[in-house]
């Protein structure tokens, strides 16, 4: 499957929000976190905030008019933070995520001046951390409590943590 990333628009906010919640908070696909976190992962307001931020690019991959993947890149100093990365569960396992991540990194190199890529993942997702390690990301040792204040779901355990991964640009 070959995909092309394009800039998302405000008109696509609902589709993006639905995709992120489906990928992380449904029982489908390998990227779900329902065993760790309850509630919504995303809100339409969050999508609009990403789209309105001049230091952020929210990119989507389409099949016909349907959004099948999204990823967000935000410049912070000399780093490109990568997040809001979701692939529709029906398209997982076919290499689409690898393509989306690779293209997002290429895009960041072209648009920003970056020294490294940074992402934050739940420590309790070893399969996800391994996925990113296979793509050159390394654990930084920076581990924090799950960010309840960001309203990205309610942890089902008090011991949930997030950790930072980094890759040289």
Helices and strands as residue ranges (DSSP letters): E 5-7, G 10-12, H 13-25, E 37-38, H 44-52, E 56-63, E 66-76, E 79-87, G 89-91, H 96-111, E 116-122, H 126-133, E 138-145, G 148-150, E 154-155, E 161-168
